[in-house]
Amino acid sequence: MARVHHVKKARKDNAVVKKGESYYWWEFRNSGKKMSATKPTRSQLTQSAFKQTYYGLQDRIEGMRKLTLTELENEHPAIVSEIDNLAEEAQESLENVPESMQESHMLNGRIESLEEWGSGFENVDVEVDTKELEPGLDGEDLSQEEVNRIVDELIDSDPGIE
C-alpha cells in the first residue's frame, strides 16, 4: 500500500485544490503522484485490481448504514452478484497459472473465501416482516439500529481476504 501524505496548506494552486487548502498525496513506485482533496480510500491505495474491487465492496457495504431498509434490500442482491463475479475472475486468473503451481497458489484461498463470503452474505436476512412491526410502522420507518444490526451481520459474513 502506498504511504499517504497530508498537506495542511497548499503553497500554490494545484490540480485538486487552491492555495491554502489541505490535500492528500501518495505515489506508487514507477508511477506519478496522485492527489485528492479528501482522504484516499483503501481501494485507491493499491494497484491490485482484485484488492481495489474487494476493498470497494467492503466500503460499499459499510456505506449501507445510510440506506433505508428498502434500499438495503435492493442493494443486497447486487453485492452478492459482485462477490460472485470477483470469485469468477479469481478462478479465471487461477486457470492462467501453470498447472504445476495451481494447487498451492494463493488464488485458491481467495476463491474459497469469496465463495464463503458470497454464500454467507446471501444468507443474511435483510427482509423484515412488516406484520411483526409495531402498528403504524412500515419497513421505511425501521430504526437506524435495526439497519446497523443487519449491516453488521453483512460485514461479519466477510471471512477476510488478502
DRENBA-286054 format. One line per 4 residues: number of its first residue (from 1); their letters; for each residue x, y, z of N, C-alpha, C, O, CB. Coordinates in Angstrom, 2 decimals, decimal comma. Glycine has a CB too. Layout:
residues N
NUM> a> X/Y/Z/X/Y/Z/X/Y/Z/X/Y/Z/X/Y/Z  ...
***
This chain:
residues 162
1> marv> 0,84/-1,17/0,00/0,00/0,00/0,00/0,89/1,24/0,00/1,95/1,25/0,62/-0,95/-0,01/1,21  0,45/2,26/-0,68/1,21/3,49/-0,76/1,11/4,27/0,55/0,13/4,16/1,28/0,72/4,34/-1,93  2,13/5,06/0,83/2,13/5,92/2,01/1,43/7,22/1,66/1,72/7,83/0,63/3,58/6,19/2,52  0,51/7,65/2,52/-0,28/8,86/2,27/0,34/10,03/3,02/0,70/9,91/4,20/-1,75/8,65/2,69
5> hhvk> 0,44/11,15/2,34/0,95/12,38/2,93/-0,19/13,40/2,97/-0,94/13,53/2,01/2,18/12,94/2,13  -0,29/14,11/4,10/-1,34/15,13/4,23/-0,67/16,50/4,25/0,21/16,76/5,07/-2,20/14,91/5,53  -1,08/17,36/3,34/-0,57/18,73/3,28/-1,67/19,62/3,85/-2,77/19,67/3,31/-0,18/19,16/1,80  -1,36/20,32/4,93/-2,37/21,13/5,60/-2,71/22,40/4,83/-3,86/22,85/4,84/-1,91/21,49/6,99
9> kark> -1,71/22,99/4,17/-1,96/24,20/3,38/-1,12/24,14/2,11/0,11/24,12/2,16/-1,62/25,49/4,20  -1,80/24,09/0,98/-1,10/24,07/-0,30/-0,37/25,40/-0,50/-0,94/26,46/-0,23/-2,08/23,78/-1,47  0,87/25,35/-0,97/1,64/26,57/-1,20/1,20/27,29/-2,47/1,40/28,50/-2,61/3,11/26,25/-1,29  0,60/26,53/-3,39/0,10/27,13/-4,63/-1,07/26,30/-5,14/-1,30/25,19/-4,67/1,24/27,21/-5,71
13> dnav> -1,79/26,83/-6,09/-2,89/26,08/-6,69/-2,33/24,83/-7,35/-1,25/24,85/-7,93/-3,67/26,95/-7,73  -3,09/23,73/-7,26/-2,71/22,52/-7,98/-3,96/21,92/-8,61/-5,01/22,56/-8,65/-2,01/21,49/-7,04  -3,86/20,71/-9,10/-4,97/20,09/-9,84/-6,22/19,84/-8,99/-7,32/19,76/-9,54/-4,51/18,78/-10,42  -6,07/19,72/-7,67/-7,23/19,38/-6,84/-7,67/20,46/-5,86/-8,83/20,48/-5,45/-6,93/18,16/-6,08
17> vkkg> -6,76/21,37/-5,48/-7,12/22,41/-4,50/-6,47/23,75/-4,86/-5,56/23,82/-5,68/-6,70/21,98/-3,08  -6,97/24,78/-4,23/-6,40/26,11/-4,38/-5,39/26,37/-3,26/-5,38/25,65/-2,26/-7,52/27,20/-4,38  -4,58/27,36/-3,43/-3,58/27,75/-2,45/-4,24/27,92/-1,08/-5,28/28,56/-0,95/-2,86/29,06/-2,88  -3,62/27,34/-0,05/-4,11/27,45/1,31/-5,03/26,31/1,76/-5,25/26,14/2,96/-4,83/28,73/1,46
21> esyy> -5,56/25,53/0,83/-6,44/24,41/1,18/-5,60/23,17/1,47/-4,45/23,07/1,03/-7,47/24,13/0,03  -6,17/22,23/2,20/-5,44/21,00/2,52/-5,73/19,94/1,46/-6,77/19,96/0,80/-5,82/20,47/3,93  -4,80/19,00/1,31/-4,98/17,89/0,37/-4,10/16,72/0,79/-3,23/16,85/1,64/-4,66/18,32/-1,07  -4,35/15,59/0,17/-3,57/14,38/0,40/-2,85/14,02/-0,89/-3,36/14,29/-1,98/-4,48/13,20/0,89
25> wwef> -1,67/13,41/-0,77/-0,98/12,90/-1,95/-0,28/11,59/-1,60/0,09/11,34/-0,45/0,02/13,93/-2,50  -0,11/10,77/-2,62/0,58/9,49/-2,49/1,09/9,10/-3,86/0,63/9,63/-4,88/-0,37/8,39/-1,90  2,04/8,19/-3,89/2,52/7,69/-5,17/2,99/6,26/-5,04/3,43/5,81/-3,98/3,65/8,58/-5,70  2,89/5,56/-6,14/3,36/4,19/-6,22/4,71/4,20/-6,92/5,04/5,13/-7,66/2,34/3,28/-6,98
29> rnsg> 5,47/3,17/-6,68/6,75/3,04/-7,36/6,51/3,03/-8,87/5,59/2,37/-9,35/7,50/1,76/-6,90  7,32/3,74/-9,59/7,25/3,82/-11,06/5,95/4,40/-11,59/5,53/4,05/-12,70/7,45/2,46/-11,64  5,30/5,27/-10,83/4,10/5,94/-11,36/4,05/7,35/-10,79/4,79/7,69/-9,87/2,80/5,15/-11,01  3,18/8,13/-11,34/3,08/9,52/-10,94/2,40/9,74/-9,61/1,82/8,84/-9,01/2,35/10,27/-11,98
33> kkms> 2,51/10,97/-9,16/1,91/11,39/-7,90/0,40/11,50/-8,06/-0,09/12,04/-9,04/2,51/12,75/-7,43  -0,33/10,98/-7,09/-1,79/11,07/-7,05/-2,17/12,05/-5,96/-1,54/12,08/-4,90/-2,46/9,66/-6,81  -3,20/12,87/-6,21/-3,63/13,85/-5,22/-5,15/13,81/-5,07/-5,87/13,46/-6,00/-3,18/15,26/-5,62  -5,60/14,17/-3,87/-7,03/14,19/-3,59/-7,32/15,21/-2,49/-6,53/15,37/-1,56/-7,53/12,78/-3,18
37> atkp> -8,45/15,89/-2,61/-8,86/16,84/-1,58/-9,39/16,10/-0,35/-9,42/16,65/0,75/-9,93/17,80/-2,12  -9,81/14,85/-0,53/-10,32/14,04/0,57/-9,35/12,89/0,84/-8,55/12,51/-0,03/-11,74/13,50/0,26  -9,43/12,34/2,03/-8,56/11,23/2,40/-8,82/10,06/1,45/-9,98/9,71/1,23/-8,79/10,80/3,88  -7,77/9,46/0,88/-7,99/8,36/-0,07/-8,52/7,10/0,60/-8,24/6,84/1,77/-6,70/8,04/-0,80
41> trsq> -9,29/6,35/-0,14/-9,82/5,08/0,35/-8,76/4,00/0,18/-7,78/4,19/-0,54/-11,14/4,70/-0,38  -8,96/2,86/0,84/-8,02/1,75/0,70/-7,91/1,30/-0,76/-6,83/0,94/-1,22/-8,45/0,56/1,58  -9,03/1,33/-1,48/-9,00/0,88/-2,87/-8,16/1,81/-3,75/-7,66/1,38/-4,79/-10,43/0,78/-3,42  -8,01/3,07/-3,35/-7,16/3,99/-4,11/-5,68/3,78/-3,81/-4,82/4,22/-4,57/-7,55/5,43/-3,82
45> ltqs> -5,39/3,10/-2,71/-4,00/2,97/-2,27/-3,36/1,64/-2,65/-2,30/1,29/-2,14/-3,94/3,13/-0,79  -4,01/0,90/-3,53/-3,43/-0,35/-4,01/-3,48/-0,37/-5,52/-4,35/0,25/-6,13/-4,18/-1,58/-3,41  -2,55/-1,09/-6,12/-2,56/-1,24/-7,57/-3,13/-2,59/-8,00/-3,25/-2,87/-9,19/-1,15/-1,08/-8,12  -3,48/-3,42/-7,03/-4,06/-4,72/-7,31/-5,54/-4,54/-7,69/-6,33/-4,03/-6,90/-3,91/-5,67/-6,09
49> afkq> -5,89/-4,97/-8,89/-7,29/-4,86/-9,34/-8,21/-5,66/-8,42/-9,33/-5,23/-8,12/-7,43/-5,36/-10,80  -7,73/-6,82/-7,96/-8,52/-7,64/-7,05/-8,81/-6,88/-5,76/-9,96/-6,79/-5,33/-7,79/-8,95/-6,74  -7,76/-6,33/-5,15/-7,94/-5,62/-3,88/-8,74/-4,34/-4,05/-9,48/-3,96/-3,15/-6,58/-5,30/-3,26  -8,61/-3,67/-5,18/-9,41/-2,47/-5,43/-10,90/-2,83/-5,40/-11,70/-2,13/-4,78/-9,03/-1,82/-6,78
53> tyyg> -11,25/-3,92/-6,06/-12,65/-4,35/-6,08/-13,10/-4,83/-4,71/-14,19/-4,48/-4,25/-12,84/-5,46/-7,11  -12,26/-5,62/-4,05/-12,59/-6,16/-2,73/-12,78/-5,04/-1,71/-13,79/-5,01/-1,00/-11,49/-7,12/-2,25  -11,84/-4,12/-1,64/-11,96/-3,00/-0,71/-13,16/-2,12/-1,07/-13,85/-1,62/-0,18/-10,67/-2,16/-0,71  -13,40/-1,94/-2,35/-14,57/-1,17/-2,78/-15,87/-1,80/-2,30/-16,78/-1,09/-1,87/-14,58/-1,04/-4,29
57> lqdr> -15,95/-3,12/-2,38/-17,14/-3,83/-1,89/-17,28/-3,66/-0,37/-18,39/-3,41/0,12/-17,06/-5,33/-2,24  -16,18/-3,79/0,36/-16,24/-3,61/1,81/-16,73/-2,20/2,17/-17,57/-2,03/3,05/-14,86/-3,88/2,45  -16,20/-1,20/1,48/-16,60/0,19/1,74/-18,06/0,40/1,38/-18,79/1,11/2,08/-15,72/1,17/0,96  -18,49/-0,21/0,30/-19,89/-0,09/-0,13/-20,83/-0,71/0,90/-21,89/-0,16/1,19/-20,10/-0,77/-1,50
61> iegm> -20,43/-1,84/1,46/-21,25/-2,49/2,48/-21,32/-1,61/3,73/-22,39/-1,43/4,31/-20,68/-3,89/2,84  -20,19/-1,06/4,12/-20,17/-0,15/5,28/-21,07/1,06/5,02/-21,73/1,55/5,94/-18,72/0,31/5,60  -21,11/1,53/3,79/-21,95/2,67/3,43/-23,44/2,36/3,44/-24,26/3,27/3,37/-21,56/3,17/2,08  -23,78/1,08/3,52/-25,19/0,69/3,53/-25,89/1,13/4,82/-27,12/1,08/4,90/-25,32/-0,82/3,37
65> rklt> -25,13/1,57/5,80/-25,72/2,06/7,06/-26,60/3,29/6,81/-27,50/3,59/7,60/-24,62/2,40/8,08  -26,33/3,99/5,73/-27,08/5,21/5,42/-28,35/4,94/4,63/-29,11/5,87/4,33/-26,19/6,16/4,64  -28,59/3,68/4,29/-29,74/3,33/3,46/-30,98/3,06/4,30/-30,90/2,76/5,49/-29,41/2,12/2,60  -32,12/3,16/3,63/-33,36/2,70/4,25/-33,41/1,18/4,08/-32,60/0,62/3,34/-34,63/3,40/3,62
69> ltel> -34,34/0,54/4,74/-34,45/-0,91/4,62/-34,75/-1,32/3,18/-34,19/-2,30/2,69/-35,54/-1,44/5,56  -35,63/-0,61/2,50/-35,96/-0,94/1,11/-34,72/-0,81/0,23/-34,47/-1,67/-0,62/-37,08/-0,02/0,60  -33,95/0,25/0,41/-32,72/0,43/-0,37/-31,73/-0,68/-0,06/-31,05/-1,19/-0,95/-32,09/1,81/-0,09  -31,64/-1,06/1,22/-30,75/-2,13/1,63/-31,17/-3,45/0,97/-30,32/-4,20/0,49/-30,75/-2,28/3,16
73> eneh> -32,48/-3,73/0,95/-32,98/-4,95/0,30/-32,66/-4,95/-1,18/-32,35/-6,00/-1,74/-34,50/-5,08/0,51  -32,72/-3,79/-1,83/-32,43/-3,70/-3,26/-30,94/-3,82/-3,55/-30,56/-4,37/-4,58/-32,95/-2,39/-3,82  -30,10/-3,32/-2,67/-28,66/-3,33/-2,85/-28,06/-4,72/-2,59/-27,06/-5,09/-3,20/-28,01/-2,31/-1,93  -28,66/-5,46/-1,70/-28,16/-6,77/-1,27/-27,86/-7,73/-2,43/-26,75/-8,24/-2,51/-29,16/-7,41/-0,35
77> paiv> -28,83/-7,99/-3,35/-28,52/-8,94/-4,43/-27,44/-8,44/-5,38/-26,70/-9,24/-5,95/-29,78/-9,23/-5,22  -27,33/-7,12/-5,55/-26,30/-6,57/-6,43/-24,91/-6,87/-5,87/-23,99/-7,20/-6,62/-26,50/-5,05/-6,61  -24,76/-6,75/-4,57/-23,46/-7,02/-3,95/-23,15/-8,52/-3,99/-22,01/-8,91/-4,21/-23,42/-6,50/-2,50  -24,16/-9,36/-3,77/-23,96/-10,81/-3,89/-23,43/-11,14/-5,28/-22,51/-11,94/-5,43/-25,29/-11,59/-3,60
81> seid> -24,02/-10,52/-6,29/-23,60/-10,74/-7,67/-22,15/-10,28/-7,89/-21,38/-10,95/-8,58/-24,54/-10,00/-8,63  -21,78/-9,15/-7,31/-20,41/-8,65/-7,47/-19,40/-9,55/-6,77/-18,29/-9,74/-7,26/-20,30/-7,23/-6,92  -19,77/-10,10/-5,62/-18,89/-11,04/-4,93/-18,69/-12,28/-5,80/-17,57/-12,78/-5,93/-19,47/-11,43/-3,53  -19,78/-12,79/-6,38/-19,69/-13,95/-7,27/-18,82/-13,64/-8,49/-18,03/-14,49/-8,91/-21,10/-14,39/-7,73
85> nlae> -18,96/-12,44/-9,06/-18,14/-12,05/-10,22/-16,67/-11,99/-9,84/-15,81/-12,40/-10,62/-18,60/-10,68/-10,76  -16,36/-11,48/-8,65/-14,97/-11,41/-8,20/-14,39/-12,82/-8,04/-13,23/-13,05/-8,37/-14,88/-10,64/-6,86  -15,20/-13,75/-7,53/-14,76/-15,14/-7,40/-14,50/-15,76/-8,77/-13,54/-16,50/-8,96/-15,81/-15,98/-6,62  -15,38/-15,45/-9,73/-15,19/-15,96/-11,10/-13,91/-15,39/-11,73/-13,19/-16,12/-12,41/-16,41/-15,62/-11,98
89> eaqe> -13,64/-14,12/-11,52/-12,42/-13,51/-12,04/-11,19/-14,16/-11,43/-10,20/-14,40/-12,13/-12,43/-11,99/-11,77  -11,23/-14,44/-10,12/-10,11/-15,10/-9,46/-9,92/-16,51/-10,02/-8,78/-16,96/-10,20/-10,34/-15,16/-7,93  -11,03/-17,20/-10,31/-10,95/-18,54/-10,89/-10,32/-18,48/-12,28/-9,50/-19,33/-12,63/-12,35/-19,19/-10,97  -10,70/-17,48/-13,07/-10,12/-17,32/-14,41/-8,62/-17,02/-14,31/-7,83/-17,53/-15,11/-10,83/-16,19/-15,17
93> slen> -8,23/-16,21/-13,34/-6,81/-15,91/-13,14/-6,05/-17,17/-12,75/-4,93/-17,39/-13,20/-6,63/-14,83/-12,06  -6,66/-18,01/-11,91/-6,02/-19,24/-11,49/-5,80/-20,17/-12,69/-4,79/-20,88/-12,76/-6,86/-19,94/-10,42  -6,74/-20,17/-13,60/-6,62/-21,03/-14,78/-5,45/-20,59/-15,68/-4,97/-21,39/-16,49/-7,92/-21,01/-15,59  -4,99/-19,35/-15,54/-3,85/-18,87/-16,32/-2,51/-19,18/-15,66/-1,46/-18,95/-16,25/-3,98/-17,38/-16,53
97> vpes> -2,55/-19,70/-14,44/-1,33/-20,10/-13,73/-0,94/-21,49/-14,22/-1,82/-22,32/-14,45/-1,55/-20,08/-12,16  0,36/-21,76/-14,40/0,77/-23,10/-14,83/0,20/-24,18/-13,90/0,14/-23,99/-12,69/2,31/-23,20/-14,86  -0,21/-25,30/-14,50/-0,87/-26,37/-13,74/-0,06/-26,85/-12,55/-0,62/-27,19/-11,51/-1,15/-27,53/-14,65  1,25/-26,88/-12,69/2,09/-27,36/-11,59/2,04/-26,45/-10,37/2,37/-26,87/-9,26/3,54/-27,50/-12,06
101> mqes> 1,62/-25,20/-10,55/1,58/-24,24/-9,44/0,16/-23,96/-8,96/-0,03/-23,31/-7,93/2,24/-22,95/-9,86  -0,84/-24,43/-9,68/-2,22/-24,09/-9,36/-2,65/-24,57/-7,99/-3,35/-23,85/-7,27/-3,14/-24,67/-10,39  -2,25/-25,78/-7,61/-2,73/-26,37/-6,36/-2,31/-25,57/-5,13/-3,06/-25,48/-4,16/-2,23/-27,78/-6,24  -1,11/-24,98/-5,17/-0,61/-24,27/-4,00/-0,73/-22,75/-4,14/-0,24/-22,02/-3,28/0,84/-24,64/-3,75
105> hmln> -1,36/-22,28/-5,18/-1,43/-20,84/-5,44/-2,36/-20,13/-4,46/-3,37/-20,71/-4,04/-1,89/-20,58/-6,88  -2,02/-18,88/-4,09/-2,84/-18,12/-3,13/-4,24/-17,83/-3,65/-5,15/-17,55/-2,86/-2,15/-16,81/-2,81  -4,44/-17,90/-4,96/-5,77/-17,66/-5,52/-6,78/-18,69/-5,04/-7,98/-18,40/-4,95/-5,71/-17,66/-7,04  -6,31/-19,90/-4,73/-7,23/-20,93/-4,21/-7,89/-20,46/-2,92/-9,10/-20,61/-2,74/-6,49/-22,26/-3,97
109> grie> -7,09/-19,88/-2,03/-7,63/-19,37/-0,77/-8,60/-18,22/-1,00/-9,63/-18,11/-0,34/-6,51/-18,92/0,14  -8,25/-17,36/-1,94/-9,14/-16,23/-2,26/-10,47/-16,72/-2,80/-11,53/-16,23/-2,42/-8,48/-15,28/-3,27  -10,41/-17,69/-3,70/-11,63/-18,22/-4,31/-12,52/-18,84/-3,24/-13,72/-18,58/-3,20/-11,29/-19,25/-5,40  -11,93/-19,67/-2,37/-12,70/-20,30/-1,29/-13,32/-19,25/-0,38/-14,49/-19,35/0,00/-11,81/-21,25/-0,47
113> slee> -12,53/-18,23/-0,02/-13,04/-17,17/0,86/-14,16/-16,38/0,19/-15,15/-16,04/0,84/-11,91/-16,22/1,26  -14,01/-16,10/-1,09/-15,05/-15,36/-1,81/-16,34/-16,17/-1,90/-17,43/-15,63/-1,73/-14,57/-14,98/-3,21  -16,20/-17,46/-2,17/-17,39/-18,32/-2,23/-18,07/-18,39/-0,87/-19,30/-18,37/-0,79/-17,02/-19,73/-2,70  -17,27/-18,48/0,20/-17,81/-18,49/1,56/-18,50/-17,16/1,87/-19,59/-17,13/2,45/-16,69/-18,78/2,59
117> wgsg> -17,86/-16,06/1,47/-18,43/-14,74/1,72/-19,73/-14,56/0,95/-20,73/-14,10/1,50/-17,43/-13,64/1,33  -19,72/-14,93/-0,33/-20,93/-14,80/-1,15/-22,08/-15,60/-0,57/-23,21/-15,12/-0,52/-20,65/-15,25/-2,57  -21,80/-16,81/-0,14/-22,83/-17,66/0,45/-23,32/-17,09/1,77/-24,52/-17,04/2,01/-22,30/-19,07/0,66  -22,40/-16,66/2,63/-22,78/-16,08/3,91/-23,54/-14,78/3,74/-24,50/-14,51/4,46/-21,55/-15,85/4,76
121> fenv> -23,10/-13,97/2,79/-23,74/-12,68/2,53/-25,16/-12,89/2,02/-26,09/-12,20/2,42/-22,93/-11,84/1,52  -25,29/-13,87/1,13/-26,60/-14,17/0,54/-27,58/-14,68/1,60/-28,79/-14,45/1,50/-26,46/-15,20/-0,59  -27,05/-15,39/2,60/-27,90/-15,98/3,63/-28,34/-15,00/4,71/-29,19/-15,34/5,54/-27,19/-17,12/4,26  -27,77/-13,80/4,72/-28,20/-12,81/5,71/-29,58/-12,32/5,32/-29,81/-11,91/4,19/-27,19/-11,60/5,80
125> dvev> -30,49/-12,39/6,26/-31,88/-11,99/6,01/-32,00/-10,48/6,15/-31,93/-9,93/7,25/-32,85/-12,72/6,99  -32,18/-9,80/5,02/-32,32/-8,34/5,05/-33,77/-7,91/4,96/-34,08/-6,72/4,99/-31,53/-7,71/3,92  -34,66/-8,87/4,86/-36,08/-8,54/4,79/-36,68/-8,59/6,19/-36,38/-9,49/6,98/-36,83/-9,51/3,84  -37,52/-7,63/6,47/-38,20/-7,59/7,76/-39,68/-7,81/7,50/-40,27/-7,15/6,64/-37,95/-6,24/8,52
129> dtke> -40,27/-8,73/8,24/-41,69/-8,99/8,09/-42,45/-7,81/8,69/-42,43/-7,59/9,91/-42,10/-10,34/8,78  -43,11/-7,05/7,83/-43,82/-5,85/8,30/-44,99/-6,20/9,22/-45,48/-5,33/9,94/-44,33/-5,04/7,10  -45,43/-7,45/9,21/-46,50/-7,85/10,12/-46,01/-7,86/11,57/-46,79/-7,69/12,50/-47,04/-9,25/9,74  -44,69/-8,08/11,74/-44,12/-8,14/13,08/-43,78/-6,76/13,64/-43,45/-6,64/14,82/-42,88/-9,00/13,07
133> lepg> -43,87/-5,73/12,81/-43,56/-4,39/13,28/-44,71/-3,83/14,11/-45,85/-4,29/14,02/-43,26/-3,46/12,10  -44,40/-2,84/14,92/-45,43/-2,19/15,71/-46,47/-1,58/14,77/-46,14/-1,18/13,66/-44,82/-1,10/16,63  -47,73/-1,51/15,22/-48,76/-0,90/14,37/-48,38/0,52/14,00/-47,89/1,28/14,84/-50,12/-0,92/15,09  -48,61/0,88/12,75/-48,32/2,23/12,27/-46,93/2,36/11,67/-46,63/3,38/11,05/-48,47/3,21/13,38
137> ldge> -46,06/1,36/11,84/-44,71/1,41/11,25/-44,69/0,57/9,99/-45,40/-0,43/9,87/-43,65/0,91/12,26  -43,87/0,97/9,06/-43,62/0,12/7,90/-42,11/-0,04/7,76/-41,35/0,48/8,58/-44,26/0,73/6,58  -41,68/-0,73/6,76/-40,27/-1,02/6,57/-39,42/0,24/6,46/-38,25/0,22/6,85/-40,08/-1,85/5,34  -39,98/1,33/5,95/-39,23/2,58/5,81/-38,97/3,22/7,16/-38,00/3,97/7,30/-39,98/3,54/4,92
141> dlsq> -39,81/2,95/8,16/-39,67/3,56/9,47/-38,76/2,76/10,39/-38,57/3,12/11,55/-41,03/3,72/10,12  -38,19/1,69/9,87/-37,34/0,84/10,69/-36,19/1,65/11,27/-35,57/2,45/10,57/-36,81/-0,34/9,88  -35,92/1,46/12,53/-34,92/2,28/13,21/-33,53/2,07/12,61/-33,23/1,04/11,99/-34,90/1,95/14,70  -32,70/3,07/12,81/-31,31/3,01/12,35/-30,58/1,85/13,04/-29,68/1,26/12,46/-30,59/4,34/12,62
145> eevn> -30,97/1,55/14,26/-30,34/0,44/14,98/-30,55/-0,88/14,25/-29,63/-1,71/14,19/-30,89/0,36/16,40  -31,74/-1,09/13,71/-32,03/-2,33/13,00/-31,22/-2,41/11,71/-30,68/-3,46/11,38/-33,53/-2,44/12,70  -31,14/-1,29/10,98/-30,34/-1,25/9,75/-28,88/-1,54/10,10/-28,23/-2,32/9,42/-30,47/0,13/9,02  -28,36/-0,91/11,17/-26,98/-1,15/11,59/-26,76/-2,62/11,98/-25,71/-3,18/11,68/-26,62/-0,24/12,77
149> rivd> -27,74/-3,22/12,63/-27,62/-4,64/13,01/-27,49/-5,51/11,77/-26,66/-6,42/11,72/-28,85/-5,08/13,84  -28,32/-5,23/10,76/-28,27/-6,01/9,52/-26,93/-5,79/8,82/-26,31/-6,76/8,37/-29,44/-5,61/8,57  -26,47/-4,54/8,73/-25,19/-4,25/8,07/-24,04/-4,91/8,84/-23,12/-5,44/8,22/-24,95/-2,71/7,97  -24,09/-4,89/10,17/-23,05/-5,58/10,95/-23,02/-7,07/10,62/-21,95/-7,66/10,52/-23,29/-5,39/12,46
153> elid> -24,18/-7,66/10,45/-24,26/-9,07/10,09/-23,68/-9,30/8,69/-23,01/-10,31/8,46/-25,73/-9,57/10,14  -23,93/-8,36/7,77/-23,36/-8,47/6,43/-21,84/-8,34/6,48/-21,13/-9,08/5,79/-23,96/-7,39/5,50  -21,35/-7,42/7,28/-19,90/-7,23/7,42/-19,27/-8,47/8,04/-18,20/-8,89/7,62/-19,58/-5,99/8,28  -19,92/-9,04/9,04/-19,39/-10,24/9,71/-19,34/-11,45/8,78/-18,61/-12,40/9,05/-20,24/-10,57/10,92
157> sdpg> -20,11/-11,42/7,69/-20,08/-12,56/6,77/-18,78/-12,58/5,94/-18,48/-13,59/5,29/-21,30/-12,50/5,83  -18,02/-11,49/5,97/-16,75/-11,40/5,23/-15,66/-12,17/5,98/-15,32/-11,80/7,11/-16,32/-9,92/5,01  -15,11/-13,23/5,38/-14,10/-14,02/6,07/-12,73/-13,35/6,10/-11,82/-13,84/6,77/-13,98/-15,36/5,42  -12,57/-12,25/5,39/-11,27/-11,58/5,32/-10,40/-12,22/4,26/-10,10/-13,41/4,32/-10,56/-11,62/6,69
161> ie> -10,01/-11,44/3,30/-9,24/-11,97/2,17/-8,02/-11,10/1,97/-8,11/-9,88/2,01/-10,11/-12,02/0,87  -6,90/-11,72/1,75/-5,67/-10,97/1,45/-5,04/-11,47/0,19/-3,99/-10,96/-0,22/-4,68/-11,05/2,60
***
